[in-house]
């Protein structure tokens, strides 16, 4: 089972509990905002660039999903 979260501290505590059969997934939009806040740092700028390259792929794959 997967649990997608936005980084809310309660969910991070659940991850620390090492609950069996639960994989934690994070929201890319929330992650992107964290990196945009520090985009002047070279590593953050590189990560943002990678996220930007992946976004069109994500949009395309969601459009191909069965209805």
PyMOL commands that set and color helices and strands:
alter all, ss='L'
color gray80, all
select helices_A, chain A and resi 9-16+28-37+42-63
alter helices_A, ss='H'
color red, helices_A
select strands_A, chain A and resi 2-5+23-26
alter strands_A, ss='S'
color yellow, strands_A
deselect
rebuild
show_as cartoon
